[in-house]
Amino acid sequence: MPRFATADRVERAELLEFLRTRHRGVLVTSRSDGRPQLSPVTCGIDPEGRIVVSTYPARAKAGNARRDPRVSICVLSDDWNGPYVQIDGRAEVLDMPEALDGLVEYFRAISGEHPDWAEYREAMARQNKSLFRIDIERWGPVATGGFPPELAD
Protein backbone atom coordinates (compact mmCIF):
# COMPACT_ATOMS: atom_id res chain seq x y z
CA MET A 1 0.00 0.00 0.00
CA PRO A 2 1.50 3.38 -0.92
CA ARG A 3 2.29 5.96 1.70
CA PHE A 4 0.47 9.25 1.22
CA ALA A 5 1.85 12.67 2.10
CA THR A 6 0.43 14.52 5.08
CA ALA A 7 0.50 18.18 6.08
CA ASP A 8 -0.97 18.84 9.53
CA ARG A 9 -1.34 22.43 10.72
CA VAL A 10 -0.53 22.69 14.43
CA GLU A 11 -0.77 25.33 17.13
CA ARG A 12 2.37 26.57 18.91
CA ALA A 13 1.99 24.18 21.87
CA GLU A 14 1.76 21.17 19.51
CA LEU A 15 4.72 22.49 17.53
CA LEU A 16 6.89 22.76 20.64
CA GLU A 17 5.90 19.25 21.72
CA PHE A 18 6.86 17.96 18.26
CA LEU A 19 10.22 19.78 18.41
CA ARG A 20 11.17 18.64 21.93
CA THR A 21 11.73 15.07 20.75
CA ARG A 22 13.57 15.95 17.52
CA HIS A 23 17.11 17.27 17.48
CA ARG A 24 18.23 17.14 13.85
CA GLY A 25 17.81 20.13 11.63
CA VAL A 26 19.03 22.04 8.63
CA LEU A 27 19.53 25.70 9.49
CA VAL A 28 19.27 28.25 6.67
CA THR A 29 20.93 31.66 6.95
CA SER A 30 21.57 34.22 4.22
CA ARG A 31 25.02 34.87 2.80
CA SER A 32 26.04 38.48 2.09
CA ASP A 33 25.08 37.99 -1.58
CA GLY A 34 21.58 36.85 -0.54
CA ARG A 35 22.04 33.19 -1.44
CA PRO A 36 21.13 30.60 1.21
CA GLN A 37 23.72 28.91 3.40
CA LEU A 38 22.58 25.57 4.83
CA SER A 39 24.06 23.98 7.94
CA PRO A 40 23.17 20.60 9.43
CA VAL A 41 22.72 21.21 13.18
CA THR A 42 21.70 19.60 16.44
CA CYS A 43 18.87 21.64 17.96
CA GLY A 44 16.73 21.79 21.07
CA ILE A 45 14.00 23.90 22.67
CA ASP A 46 14.89 26.12 25.62
CA PRO A 47 12.51 26.84 28.53
CA GLU A 48 11.23 29.97 26.73
CA GLY A 49 10.21 27.98 23.63
CA ARG A 50 13.08 29.13 21.42
CA ILE A 51 15.07 26.83 19.16
CA VAL A 52 18.66 26.64 20.36
CA VAL A 53 21.75 25.58 18.44
CA SER A 54 25.37 25.45 19.60
CA THR A 55 28.06 26.87 17.30
CA TYR A 56 31.34 28.78 17.22
CA PRO A 57 31.65 32.55 16.69
CA ALA A 58 33.59 32.24 13.42
CA ARG A 59 31.18 29.84 11.69
CA ALA A 60 29.45 31.14 8.57
CA LYS A 61 25.99 30.66 10.11
CA ALA A 62 26.94 32.87 13.07
CA GLY A 63 28.27 35.67 10.88
CA ASN A 64 25.29 35.44 8.56
CA ALA A 65 22.79 35.63 11.43
CA ARG A 66 24.59 38.58 13.00
CA ARG A 67 24.21 40.45 9.69
CA ASP A 68 20.67 39.26 8.93
CA PRO A 69 18.81 37.60 11.83
CA ARG A 70 16.06 36.17 9.59
CA VAL A 71 16.62 32.41 9.54
CA SER A 72 14.75 29.23 8.72
CA ILE A 73 15.24 25.72 10.01
CA CYS A 74 13.80 22.41 8.87
CA VAL A 75 13.59 20.08 11.86
CA LEU A 76 13.66 16.42 10.86
CA SER A 77 12.70 13.17 12.53
CA ASP A 78 15.38 10.59 13.25
CA ASP A 79 13.64 8.37 10.70
CA TRP A 80 14.39 9.88 7.28
CA ASN A 81 10.79 9.30 6.16
CA GLY A 82 9.35 10.66 9.39
CA PRO A 83 7.54 13.96 9.90
CA TYR A 84 9.35 17.29 9.60
CA VAL A 85 8.53 20.98 9.88
CA GLN A 86 9.93 24.22 8.52
CA ILE A 87 10.17 27.14 10.92
CA ASP A 88 10.98 30.78 10.18
CA GLY A 89 12.25 33.08 12.89
CA ARG A 90 14.75 35.60 14.11
CA ALA A 91 18.06 34.50 15.53
CA GLU A 92 20.32 36.07 18.05
CA VAL A 93 23.87 34.80 18.50
CA LEU A 94 25.29 34.87 22.01
CA ASP A 95 29.03 34.59 22.62
CA MET A 96 30.94 33.86 25.82
CA PRO A 97 30.35 34.58 28.61
CA GLU A 98 26.68 35.42 27.84
CA ALA A 99 26.19 32.09 26.02
CA LEU A 100 27.13 29.90 28.98
CA ASP A 101 23.76 29.54 30.76
CA GLY A 102 22.00 29.06 27.42
CA LEU A 103 24.44 26.29 26.49
CA VAL A 104 23.50 24.51 29.72
CA GLU A 105 19.82 24.70 28.69
CA TYR A 106 20.78 23.54 25.16
CA PHE A 107 22.47 20.43 26.61
CA ARG A 108 19.52 19.73 28.93
CA ALA A 109 17.02 20.02 26.06
CA ILE A 110 18.86 17.40 24.03
CA SER A 111 20.60 15.09 26.52
CA GLY A 112 19.13 15.75 29.96
CA GLU A 113 21.34 16.28 33.00
CA HIS A 114 25.13 16.34 32.68
CA PRO A 115 27.09 14.33 35.26
CA ASP A 116 29.35 17.33 36.01
CA TRP A 117 27.98 20.77 35.16
CA ALA A 118 31.17 22.54 36.30
CA GLU A 119 33.17 20.44 33.86
CA TYR A 120 30.66 21.12 31.06
CA ARG A 121 30.70 24.89 31.70
CA GLU A 122 34.51 24.91 31.74
CA ALA A 123 34.63 22.99 28.44
CA MET A 124 32.15 25.36 26.77
CA ALA A 125 34.15 28.41 27.94
CA ARG A 126 37.47 26.85 26.87
CA GLN A 127 36.05 26.04 23.43
CA ASN A 128 34.63 29.58 23.19
CA LYS A 129 31.23 28.23 22.12
CA SER A 130 28.38 30.44 20.95
CA LEU A 131 24.63 29.88 21.10
CA PHE A 132 21.94 30.55 18.51
CA ARG A 133 18.52 31.34 19.96
CA ILE A 134 15.75 31.42 17.38
CA ASP A 135 12.47 33.11 18.22
CA ILE A 136 9.81 31.22 16.29
CA GLU A 137 7.74 33.60 14.14
CA ARG A 138 5.89 31.22 11.82
CA TRP A 139 5.89 27.58 10.80
CA GLY A 140 4.51 25.35 8.13
CA PRO A 141 2.58 22.18 8.62
CA VAL A 142 4.11 19.13 10.23
CA ALA A 143 4.52 17.14 7.06
CA THR A 144 5.49 13.74 5.72
CA GLY A 145 6.49 12.80 2.23
CA GLY A 146 4.71 10.33 0.00
CA PHE A 147 2.24 10.23 -2.81
CA PRO A 148 -0.12 13.19 -3.20
CA PRO A 149 -3.37 12.33 -1.32
CA GLU A 150 -5.47 13.00 -4.44
CA LEU A 151 -3.90 9.88 -6.00
CA ALA A 152 -5.56 7.67 -3.35
CA ASP A 153 -8.24 6.57 -5.77
C-alpha positions in Angstrom: 0.0 0.0 0.0 1.5 3.4 -0.9 2.3 6.0 1.7 0.5 9.3 1.2 1.9 12.7 2.1 0.4 14.5 5.1 0.5 18.2 6.1 -1.0 18.8 9.5 -1.3 22.4 10.7 -0.5 22.7 14.4 -0.8 25.3 17.1 2.4 26.6 18.9 2.0 24.2 21.9 1.8 21.2 19.5 4.7 22.5 17.5 6.9 22.8 20.6 5.9 19.2 21.7 6.9 18.0 18.3 10.2 19.8 18.4 11.2 18.6 21.9 11.7 15.1 20.8 13.6 15.9 17.5 17.1 17.3 17.5 18.2 17.1 13.8 17.8 20.1 11.6 19.0 22.0 8.6 19.5 25.7 9.5 19.3 28.2 6.7 20.9 31.7 7.0 21.6 34.2 4.2 25.0 34.9 2.8 26.0 38.5 2.1 25.1 38.0 -1.6 21.6 36.9 -0.5 22.0 33.2 -1.4 21.1 30.6 1.2 23.7 28.9 3.4 22.6 25.6 4.8 24.1 24.0 7.9 23.2 20.6 9.4 22.7 21.2 13.2 21.7 19.6 16.4 18.9 21.6 18.0 16.7 21.8 21.1 14.0 23.9 22.7 14.9 26.1 25.6 12.5 26.8 28.5 11.2 30.0 26.7 10.2 28.0 23.6 13.1 29.1 21.4 15.1 26.8 19.2 18.7 26.6 20.4 21.8 25.6 18.4 25.4 25.5 19.6 28.1 26.9 17.3 31.3 28.8 17.2 31.7 32.6 16.7 33.6 32.2 13.4 31.2 29.8 11.7 29.4 31.1 8.6 26.0 30.7 10.1 26.9 32.9 13.1 28.3 35.7 10.9 25.3 35.4 8.6 22.8 35.6 11.4 24.6 38.6 13.0 24.2 40.4 9.7 20.7 39.3 8.9 18.8 37.6 11.8 16.1 36.2 9.6 16.6 32.4 9.5 14.7 29.2 8.7 15.2 25.7 10.0 13.8 22.4 8.9 13.6 20.1 11.9 13.7 16.4 10.9 12.7 13.2 12.5 15.4 10.6 13.2 13.6 8.4 10.7 14.4 9.9 7.3 10.8 9.3 6.2 9.3 10.7 9.4 7.5 14.0 9.9 9.4 17.3 9.6 8.5 21.0 9.9 9.9 24.2 8.5 10.2 27.1 10.9 11.0 30.8 10.2 12.2 33.1 12.9 14.8 35.6 14.1 18.1 34.5 15.5 20.3 36.1 18.1 23.9 34.8 18.5 25.3 34.9 22.0 29.0 34.6 22.6 30.9 33.9 25.8 30.3 34.6 28.6 26.7 35.4 27.8 26.2 32.1 26.0 27.1 29.9 29.0 23.8 29.5 30.8 22.0 29.1 27.4 24.4 26.3 26.5 23.5 24.5 29.7 19.8 24.7 28.7 20.8 23.5 25.2 22.5 20.4 26.6 19.5 19.7 28.9 17.0 20.0 26.1 18.9 17.4 24.0 20.6 15.1 26.5 19.1 15.7 30.0 21.3 16.3 33.0 25.1 16.3 32.7 27.1 14.3 35.3 29.4 17.3 36.0 28.0 20.8 35.2 31.2 22.5 36.3 33.2 20.4 33.9 30.7 21.1 31.1 30.7 24.9 31.7 34.5 24.9 31.7 34.6 23.0 28.4 32.2 25.4 26.8 34.2 28.4 27.9 37.5 26.9 26.9 36.0 26.0 23.4 34.6 29.6 23.2 31.2 28.2 22.1 28.4 30.4 21.0 24.6 29.9 21.1 21.9 30.5 18.5 18.5 31.3 20.0 15.8 31.4 17.4 12.5 33.1 18.2 9.8 31.2 16.3 7.7 33.6 14.1 5.9 31.2 11.8 5.9 27.6 10.8 4.5 25.4 8.1 2.6 22.2 8.6 4.1 19.1 10.2 4.5 17.1 7.1 5.5 13.7 5.7 6.5 12.8 2.2 4.7 10.3 0.0 2.2 10.2 -2.8 -0.1 13.2 -3.2 -3.4 12.3 -1.3 -5.5 13.0 -4.4 -3.9 9.9 -6.0 -5.6 7.7 -3.3 -8.2 6.6 -5.8 
